[in-house]
Amino acid sequence: MKKNIHFISLDSILAEWLRDKLEQEPPQSAYAKGLLAGLQELLNDEASTLVLGVAGSRGNLSDTADDGIYAGELAIHPKSRKVLRQGREISLTPKEFDILYFLAQNRGEVFTKEQIYRAVWDGDFLLADSNIMAFIRKLRKKIEPNPDAPEYILTIWGIGYKFNDHF
């Protein structure tokens, strides 16, 4: 099973054109400022990669007034980087939050450990299956009602992980 993640190189000419277009004719989108900031970081060499995803149109991201993602008793709020289960805040490390948010944004899609690594880390972290597995294990202990029988982050044996899409 292959996940459709495409890496597209963007030269400075196209990045500058996109930035200029967004500045001159900003679309009526809550995400335009974020894209503009991401392009500026690329052009300033503050970032080497920009990961994009389509919100709402294919059910990837639950669009609500506060841009939260809701699944069962779990609420993920990216702007405040807060996660709540049954209304109680769960303390996550920055990388735990990033992994959870990435999987939840793409609920139902299966990702290999390498795809999760590439989506969440800047590249200066040791890529090893055991590292990703350790993060998933710690994350499950914090968010799952029963970590031994996970409801949110599911293991797809021989492939990787996915966020449950049956909520």
N, CA, C and O of each residue as an XYZ file, in Angstrom:
668
protein
N       0.858     -1.170      0.000
C       0.000      0.000      0.000
C       0.902      1.229      0.000
O       1.804      1.331      0.831
N       0.678      2.133     -0.889
C       1.535      3.301     -1.022
C       0.747      4.561     -0.713
O      -0.369      4.735     -1.201
N       1.322      5.436      0.092
C       0.712      6.724      0.441
C       1.114      7.730     -0.616
O       2.283      7.808     -0.993
N       0.160      8.494     -1.090
C       0.426      9.495     -2.114
C       0.936     10.785     -1.500
O       0.173     11.730     -1.299
N       2.210     10.822     -1.205
C       2.861     12.048     -0.764
C       3.830     12.427     -1.872
O       4.674     11.625     -2.273
N       3.706     13.631     -2.355
C       4.551     14.082     -3.450
C       5.475     15.181     -2.957
O       5.038     16.124     -2.297
N       6.751     15.053     -3.280
C       7.725     16.079     -2.954
C       8.006     16.841     -4.241
O       8.477     16.276     -5.229
N       7.712     18.114     -4.208
C       7.885     18.945     -5.387
C       8.894     20.038     -5.054
O       8.721     20.786     -4.092
N       9.933     20.117     -5.851
C      10.931     21.165     -5.641
C      10.366     22.489     -6.113
O       9.645     22.564     -7.108
N      10.705     23.513     -5.387
C      10.219     24.859     -5.676
C      11.437     25.760     -5.792
O      12.167     25.942     -4.818
N      11.666     26.328     -6.981
C      12.813     27.236     -7.105
C      12.437     28.615     -6.570
O      11.261     28.902     -6.343
N      13.439     29.462     -6.371
C      13.204     30.769     -5.765
C      12.318     31.652     -6.632
O      11.582     32.488     -6.106
N      12.375     31.486     -7.945
C      11.545     32.305     -8.839
C      10.067     32.014     -8.601
O       9.261     32.936     -8.479
N       9.717     30.740     -8.536
C       8.313     30.367     -8.309
C       7.873     30.725     -6.890
O       6.752     31.193     -6.689
N       8.743     30.510     -5.909
C       8.403     30.858     -4.526
C       8.161     32.365     -4.384
O       7.219     32.785     -3.713
N       9.022     33.177     -5.022
C       8.842     34.631     -4.982
C       7.552     35.044     -5.684
O       6.849     35.936     -5.208
N       7.233     34.406     -6.813
C       6.003     34.714     -7.538
C       4.774     34.399     -6.683
O       3.844     35.201     -6.601
N       4.779     33.215     -6.042
C       3.668     32.841     -5.164
C       3.524     33.823     -4.002
O       2.419     34.245     -3.662
N       4.658     34.176     -3.401
C       4.628     35.133     -2.293
C       4.046     36.466     -2.742
O       3.163     37.021     -2.087
N       4.549     36.978     -3.872
C       4.075     38.260     -4.394
C       2.584     38.203     -4.720
O       1.844     39.141     -4.424
N       2.150     37.115     -5.324
C       0.738     36.955     -5.684
C      -0.138     36.952     -4.428
O      -1.201     37.573     -4.411
N       0.303     36.261     -3.386
C      -0.453     36.228     -2.131
C      -0.499     37.597     -1.463
O      -1.501     37.958     -0.847
N       0.588     38.359     -1.584
C       0.613     39.700     -0.994
C      -0.270     40.666     -1.773
O      -0.958     41.493     -1.175
N      -0.257     40.570     -3.109
C      -1.007     41.498     -3.952
C      -2.501     41.181     -3.997
O      -3.339     42.082     -3.946
N      -2.819     39.903     -4.091
C      -4.217     39.479     -4.207
C      -4.512     38.375     -3.202
O      -4.699     37.223     -3.596
N      -4.558     38.700     -1.913
C      -4.791     37.643     -0.920
C      -6.185     37.031     -1.083
O      -7.182     37.752     -1.139
N      -6.249     35.707     -1.159
C      -7.545     35.048     -1.305
C      -8.331     35.092      0.004
O      -7.759     35.324      1.069
N      -9.624     34.871     -0.079
C     -10.482     34.813      1.106
C     -10.324     33.431      1.736
O     -11.199     32.576      1.600
N      -9.218     33.225      2.415
C      -8.923     31.942      3.041
C      -8.234     32.181      4.373
O      -7.367     33.046      4.498
N      -8.632     31.406      5.353
C      -8.005     31.507      6.674
C      -6.566     31.011      6.635
O      -5.799     31.265      7.564
N      -6.193     30.313      5.582
C      -4.875     29.703      5.507
C      -3.874     30.510      4.678
O      -2.706     30.128      4.596
N      -4.296     31.604      4.068
C      -3.424     32.389      3.196
C      -2.222     32.959      3.946
O      -1.101     32.928      3.436
N      -2.449     33.480      5.154
C      -1.335     34.059      5.921
C      -0.306     32.996      6.285
O       0.896     33.261      6.269
N      -0.772     31.799      6.610
C       0.150     30.707      6.934
C       0.993     30.299      5.748
O       2.188     30.042      5.891
N       0.376     30.237      4.565
C       1.117     29.909      3.350
C       2.132     30.998      3.041
O       3.274     30.708      2.684
N       1.717     32.242      3.177
C       2.622     33.367      2.934
C       3.820     33.315      3.890
O       4.961     33.517      3.475
N       3.554     33.047      5.157
C       4.640     32.953      6.145
C       5.572     31.791      5.809
O       6.791     31.917      5.926
N       5.005     30.667      5.394
C       5.826     29.512      5.021
C       6.709     29.802      3.824
O       7.881     29.424      3.812
N       6.164     30.469      2.816
C       6.959     30.841      1.644
C       8.080     31.796      2.027
O       9.198     31.683      1.525
N       7.779     32.740      2.922
C       8.798     33.695      3.357
C       9.924     32.977      4.098
O      11.097     33.307      3.922
N       9.564     31.991      4.928
C      10.592     31.211      5.632
C      11.465     30.435      4.642
O      12.679     30.343      4.826
N      10.856     29.883      3.600
C      11.640     29.195      2.571
C      12.610     30.150      1.894
O      13.784     29.825      1.710
N      12.122     31.321      1.525
C      12.956     32.298      0.818
C      14.068     32.865      1.697
O      15.124     33.250      1.195
N      13.832     32.916      3.005
C      14.849     33.423      3.947
C      15.766     32.323      4.463
O      16.580     32.563      5.354
N      15.641     31.116      3.910
C      16.414     29.950      4.354
C      16.193     29.622      5.823
O      17.072     29.051      6.469
N      15.026     29.977      6.359
C      14.664     29.620      7.726
C      13.997     28.251      7.750
O      13.861     27.643      8.811
N      13.587     27.770      6.596
C      12.983     26.443      6.444
C      13.474     25.871      5.127
O      13.730     26.609      4.175
N      13.603     24.553      5.076
C      14.022     23.918      3.833
C      12.869     23.189      3.160
O      12.950     22.841      1.982
N      11.794     22.958      3.909
C      10.649     22.218      3.386
C       9.368     22.858      3.877
O       9.304     23.360      5.000
N       8.354     22.840      3.040
C       7.031     23.332      3.392
C       6.046     22.216      3.075
O       5.915     21.819      1.917
N       5.356     21.709      4.081
C       4.396     20.627      3.893
C       3.009     21.238      3.780
O       2.585     21.999      4.650
N       2.306     20.904      2.708
C       0.980     21.439      2.458
C      -0.047     20.318      2.484
O       0.240     19.183      2.104
N      -1.229     20.649      2.929
C      -2.341     19.718      2.903
C      -3.607     20.493      2.620
O      -3.707     21.666      2.979
N      -4.574     19.862      1.986
C      -5.831     20.520      1.659
C      -6.794     20.340      2.818
O      -7.085     19.212      3.217
N      -7.287     21.439      3.358
C      -8.197     21.401      4.502
C      -9.633     21.309      4.040
O     -10.081     22.090      3.201
N     -10.343     20.359      4.587
C     -11.783     20.286      4.409
C     -12.292     19.663      3.131
O     -13.261     18.906      3.185
N     -11.705     19.933      1.995
C     -12.319     19.541      0.732
C     -12.403     18.029      0.550
O     -13.297     17.542     -0.142
N     -11.494     17.287      1.156
C     -11.536     15.836      1.024
C     -11.703     15.165      2.369
O     -11.432     13.973      2.515
N     -12.147     15.925      3.348
C     -12.368     15.342      4.661
C     -11.104     15.119      5.454
O     -11.135     14.446      6.484
N      -9.976     15.674      4.998
C      -8.722     15.471      5.713
C      -8.693     16.182      7.050
O      -8.170     15.657      8.033
N      -9.251     17.364      7.083
C      -9.154     18.198      8.265
C     -10.531     18.713      8.594
O     -11.209     19.287      7.742
N     -10.944     18.512      9.819
C     -12.259     18.996     10.220
C     -12.202     20.505     10.391
O     -11.536     21.001     11.300
N     -12.883     21.231      9.541
C     -12.926     22.681      9.653
C     -14.030     23.080     10.606
O     -15.206     22.818     10.352
N     -13.658     23.704     11.687
C     -14.624     24.245     12.621
C     -14.220     25.667     12.908
O     -13.200     26.131     12.399
N     -14.987     26.368     13.706
C     -14.704     27.780     13.985
C     -13.312     27.981     14.568
O     -12.672     28.992     14.276
N     -12.827     27.055     15.377
C     -11.511     27.230     15.984
C     -10.448     26.353     15.325
O      -9.352     26.203     15.865
N     -10.754     25.777     14.177
C      -9.838     24.905     13.450
C      -9.423     23.686     14.261
O      -8.368     23.106     14.004
N     -10.226     23.293     15.226
C      -9.923     22.102     15.997
C     -10.275     20.850     15.231
O     -11.129     20.868     14.344
N      -9.611     19.763     15.577
C      -9.926     18.455     15.017
C     -10.543     17.657     16.152
O      -9.983     17.577     17.246
N     -11.696     17.069     15.884
C     -12.434     16.347     16.911
C     -12.619     14.903     16.487
O     -13.044     14.614     15.368
N     -12.291     13.999     17.405
C     -12.456     12.567     17.162
C     -12.867     11.930     18.474
O     -12.073     11.840     19.411
N     -14.105     11.491     18.533
C     -14.590     10.902     19.773
C     -14.455     11.880     20.920
O     -14.965     12.999     20.856
N     -13.764     11.459     21.976
C     -13.574     12.307     23.157
C     -12.312     13.155     23.080
O     -11.945     13.822     24.048
N     -11.652     13.127     21.928
C     -10.382     13.824     21.752
C     -10.584     15.090     20.927
O     -11.263     15.071     19.900
N      -9.984     16.198     21.389
C     -10.020     17.465     20.661
C      -8.590     17.976     20.520
O      -7.858     18.082     21.504
N      -8.203     18.288     19.297
C      -6.855     18.770     19.006
C      -6.979     20.190     18.481
O      -7.648     20.431     17.476
N      -6.336     21.128     19.161
C      -6.407     22.547     18.802
C      -5.019     23.015     18.353
O      -4.163     23.299     19.191
N      -4.790     23.097     17.036
C      -3.454     23.427     16.537
C      -2.974     24.832     16.872
O      -1.781     25.030     17.101
N      -3.873     25.812     16.908
C      -3.428     27.184     17.177
C      -2.862     27.325     18.583
O      -1.854     28.002     18.783
N      -3.501     26.692     19.549
C      -3.008     26.755     20.933
C      -2.140     25.555     21.285
O      -1.567     25.488     22.372
N      -2.049     24.601     20.349
C      -1.275     23.358     20.538
C      -1.736     22.629     21.798
O      -0.926     22.119     22.572
N      -3.050     22.592     21.985
C      -3.630     21.898     23.128
C      -4.381     20.670     22.653
O      -4.979     20.656     21.577
N      -4.334     19.646     23.480
C      -5.087     18.421     23.229
C      -5.919     18.153     24.471
O      -5.413     18.182     25.593
N      -7.205     17.892     24.254
C      -8.125     17.613     25.357
C      -8.776     16.262     25.139
O      -9.142     15.914     24.017
N      -8.920     15.497     26.220
C      -9.716     14.275     26.189
C     -10.754     14.394     27.288
O     -10.414     14.586     28.455
N     -11.998     14.283     26.919
C     -13.119     14.469     27.844
C     -13.026     15.835     28.528
O     -13.378     15.975     29.699
N     -12.551     16.837     27.790
C     -12.464     18.188     28.315
C     -11.246     18.475     29.174
O     -11.046     19.612     29.602
N     -10.431     17.464     29.432
C      -9.224     17.656     30.259
C      -7.993     17.742     29.375
O      -7.801     16.935     28.466
N      -7.161     18.741     29.663
C      -5.968     18.946     28.848
C      -4.942     17.843     29.097
O      -4.710     17.417     30.228
N      -4.338     17.399     27.992
C      -3.287     16.382     28.034
C      -1.982     17.074     27.685
O      -1.892     17.751     26.661
N      -0.987     16.913     28.510
C       0.308     17.533     28.275
C       1.115     16.681     27.294
O       1.421     15.521     27.568
N       1.452     17.273     26.153
C       2.261     16.592     25.145
C       3.534     17.375     24.888
O       3.560     18.599     25.020
N       4.597     16.658     24.519
C       5.811     17.331     24.071
C       5.533     17.916     22.684
O       4.579     17.507     22.022
N       6.350     18.859     22.243
C       6.124     19.421     20.902
C       6.089     18.364     19.793
O       5.236     18.433     18.909
N       6.987     17.402     19.827
C       7.002     16.367     18.781
C       5.812     15.434     18.905
O       5.268     15.000     17.890
N       5.395     15.116     20.119
C       4.196     14.295     20.289
C       2.996     15.007     19.675
O       2.190     14.394     18.975
N       2.885     16.310     19.944
C       1.784     17.072     19.363
C       1.868     17.063     17.839
O       0.862     16.847     17.163
N       3.063     17.296     17.297
C       3.238     17.343     15.846
C       2.841     16.023     15.190
O       2.183     16.018     14.149
N       3.240     14.907     15.796
C       2.878     13.595     15.251
C       1.372     13.402     15.297
O       0.764     12.997     14.307
N       0.767     13.690     16.448
C      -0.676     13.529     16.597
C      -1.424     14.408     15.601
O      -2.351     13.943     14.937
N      -1.036     15.649     15.495
C      -1.705     16.580     14.596
C      -1.563     16.133     13.138
O      -2.529     16.174     12.377
N      -0.368     15.710     12.756
C      -0.139     15.227     11.392
C      -1.044     14.042     11.074
O      -1.698     14.018     10.032
N      -1.082     13.057     11.973
C      -1.918     11.876     11.731
C      -3.401     12.243     11.713
O      -4.152     11.760     10.866
N      -3.822     13.098     12.648
C      -5.237     13.475     12.729
C      -5.674     14.286     11.512
O      -6.805     14.139     11.049
N      -4.802     15.132     10.992
C      -5.122     15.901      9.788
C      -5.395     14.971      8.612
O      -6.187     15.283      7.723
N      -4.742     13.855      8.627
C      -4.816     12.906      7.516
C      -5.491     11.613      7.950
O      -5.089     10.521      7.546
N      -6.518     11.750      8.775
C      -7.154     10.569      9.361
C      -7.569      9.572      8.287
O      -8.090      9.924      7.228
N      -7.310      8.315      8.615
C      -7.643      7.229      7.703
C      -6.541      6.889      6.722
O      -6.582      5.833      6.091
N      -5.560      7.758      6.582
C      -4.461      7.499      5.658
C      -3.312      6.825      6.407
O      -2.940      7.241      7.504
N      -2.767      5.795      5.804
C      -1.689      5.025      6.428
C      -0.348      5.649      6.049
O      -0.086      5.942      4.883
N       0.504      5.847      7.076
C       1.832      6.411      6.865
C       2.893      5.451      7.385
O       2.735      4.845      8.445
N       3.970      5.322      6.629
C       5.109      4.560      7.117
C       5.819      5.391      8.182
O       5.570      6.590      8.314
N       6.685      4.759      8.924
C       7.457      5.483      9.938
C       8.298      6.565      9.276
O       8.436      7.663      9.816
N       8.858      6.265      8.115
C       9.686      7.248      7.416
C       8.848      8.449      6.972
O       9.319      9.584      7.053
N       7.634      8.225      6.512
C       6.778      9.334      6.098
C       6.428     10.225      7.287
O       6.395     11.449      7.156
N       6.169      9.620      8.441
C       5.896     10.405      9.646
C       7.127     11.217     10.014
O       7.032     12.406     10.318
N       8.271     10.572      9.986
C       9.532     11.255     10.290
C       9.730     12.466      9.371
O      10.023     13.566      9.837
N       9.568     12.253      8.083
C       9.802     13.336      7.116
C       8.793     14.470      7.268
O       9.114     15.626      6.991
N       7.592     14.153      7.699
C       6.563     15.181      7.857
C       6.748     15.994      9.133
O       6.308     17.142      9.197
N       7.393     15.421     10.150
C       7.435     16.063     11.470
C       8.812     16.605     11.838
O       8.902     17.644     12.491
N       9.881     15.932     11.436
C      11.219     16.377     11.819
C      11.870     17.185     10.722
O      11.529     17.054      9.546
N      12.821     18.032     11.122
C      13.552     18.866     10.174
C      14.707     18.130      9.520
O      15.399     18.695      8.673
N      14.922     16.899      9.893
C      15.972     16.120      9.269
C      17.183     15.908     10.150
O      18.067     15.133      9.784
N      17.263     16.564     11.295
C      18.421     16.409     12.157
C      18.127     15.469     13.332
O      18.725     15.598     14.400
N      17.217     14.535     13.130
C      16.864     13.552     14.142
C      17.176     12.193     13.561
O      16.936     11.954     12.377
N      17.701     11.306     14.368
C      18.073      9.974     13.901
C      16.832      9.204     13.479
O      15.957      8.923     14.299
N      16.759      8.865     12.201
C      15.636      8.097     11.691
C      15.873      6.635     12.016
O      16.777      6.003     11.471
N      15.070      6.119     12.890
C      15.107      4.703     13.235
C      13.690      4.294     13.592
O      12.959      5.040     14.243
N      13.311      3.097     13.158
C      11.966      2.617     13.451
C      11.658      2.699     14.932
O      10.542      3.047     15.319
N      12.640      2.382     15.764
C      12.396      2.360     17.209
C      12.111      3.763     17.750
O      11.365      3.902     18.719
N      12.690      4.808     17.141
C      12.414      6.172     17.591
C      10.954      6.544     17.355
O      10.294      7.063     18.255
N      10.451      6.287     16.171
C       9.060      6.601     15.858
C       8.144      5.751     16.733
O       7.149      6.243     17.264
N       8.486      4.482     16.877
C       7.674      3.584     17.709
C       7.616      4.081     19.150
O       6.567      4.003     19.790
N       8.731      4.591     19.664
C       8.766      5.094     21.042
C       7.861      6.319     21.182
O       7.143      6.445     22.174
N       7.889      7.211     20.210
C       7.014      8.382     20.258
C       5.545      7.969     20.209
O       4.722      8.508     20.949
N       5.220      7.029     19.351
C       3.837      6.560     19.240
C       3.403      5.913     20.551
O       2.286      6.140     21.016
N       4.278      5.111     21.147
C       3.964      4.440     22.418
C       3.691      5.473     23.521
O       2.717      5.347     24.263
N       4.547      6.489     23.627
C       4.360      7.537     24.641
C       3.084      8.332     24.380
O       2.349      8.670     25.308
N       2.832      8.624     23.116
C       1.639      9.364     22.734
C       0.377      8.571     23.089
O      -0.584      9.128     23.618
N       0.389      7.286     22.800
C      -0.767      6.440     23.136
C      -1.017      6.405     24.639
O      -2.166      6.438     25.079
N       0.047      6.339     25.422
C      -0.127      6.328     26.883
C      -0.837      7.581     27.370
O      -1.546      7.553     28.376
N      -0.643      8.671     26.657
C      -1.227      9.942     27.078
C      -2.640     10.155     26.550
O      -3.479     10.714     27.256
N      -2.922      9.722     25.323
C      -4.217     10.074     24.724
C      -5.230      8.943     24.712
O      -6.434      9.197     24.667
N      -4.775      7.716     24.752
C      -5.682      6.577     24.615
C      -6.308      6.205     25.959
O      -5.612      6.188     26.974
N      -7.608      5.907     25.982
C      -8.228      5.410     27.212
C      -7.576      4.100     27.662
O      -7.372      3.879     28.856
N      -7.250      3.233     26.694
C      -6.558      1.973     26.963
C      -5.431      1.837     25.936
O      -5.675      1.391     24.815
N      -4.199      2.215     26.302
C      -3.091      2.199     25.343
C      -2.818      0.824     24.724
O      -2.261      0.738     23.629
N      -3.207     -0.251     25.420
C      -2.986     -1.592     24.877
C      -4.013     -1.961     23.811
O      -3.812     -2.915     23.058
N      -5.104     -1.215     23.745
C      -6.133     -1.405     22.715
C      -6.471     -0.023     22.157
O      -7.543      0.516     22.431
N      -5.551      0.548     21.373
C      -5.711      1.938     20.927
C      -6.951      2.156     20.067
O      -7.333      1.316     19.252
N      -7.559      3.317     20.282
C      -8.730      3.728     19.513
C      -8.381      4.813     18.494
O      -9.026      4.915     17.451
N      -7.369      5.617     18.789
C      -7.052      6.772     17.948
C      -5.921      6.482     16.966
O      -6.107      6.578     15.753
N      -4.769      6.132     17.481
C      -3.622      5.851     16.611
C      -3.527      4.336     16.452
O      -3.218      3.608     17.395
N      -3.801      3.890     15.236
C      -3.848      2.461     14.957
C      -2.583      2.009     14.246
O      -2.032      2.728     13.412
N      -2.133      0.816     14.583
C      -0.993      0.209     13.906
C      -1.499     -0.585     12.720
O      -2.418     -1.394     12.850
N      -0.900     -0.355     11.571
C      -1.180     -1.149     10.385
C       0.068     -2.011     10.191
O       1.085     -1.552      9.672
N      -0.033     -3.260     10.617
C       1.128     -4.145     10.690
C       1.841     -4.253      9.347
O       1.222     -4.449      8.302
N       3.168     -4.118      9.411
C       4.003     -4.213      8.229
C       4.056     -2.936      7.404
O       4.793     -2.860      6.421
N       3.270     -1.922      7.804
C       3.261     -0.676      7.026
C       3.597      0.515      7.913
O       4.608      1.185      7.699
N       2.744      0.784      8.918
C       2.981      1.950      9.761
C       1.788      2.249     10.636
O       1.277      1.369     11.327
N       1.340      3.508     10.605
C       0.287      3.957     11.508
C      -0.729      4.816     10.762
O      -0.450      5.389      9.709
N      -1.917      4.881     11.354
C      -2.936      5.806     10.854
C      -3.777      6.275     12.017
O      -3.851      5.618     13.055
N      -4.410      7.421     11.832
C      -5.371      7.932     12.802
C      -6.721      7.370     12.409
O      -7.113      7.446     11.245
N      -7.437      6.806     13.373
C      -8.705      6.152     13.138
C      -9.699      7.109     12.471
O      -9.917      8.221     12.951
N     -10.284      6.676     11.389
C     -11.236      7.514     10.656
C     -12.693      7.110     10.936
O     -13.593      7.505     10.195
N     -12.928      6.337     11.985
C     -14.288      5.892     12.321
C     -14.857      6.642     13.515
O     -15.464      6.034     14.396
N     -14.671      7.941     13.551
C     -15.259      8.779     14.608
C     -16.270      9.692     13.999
O     -16.889     10.487     14.706
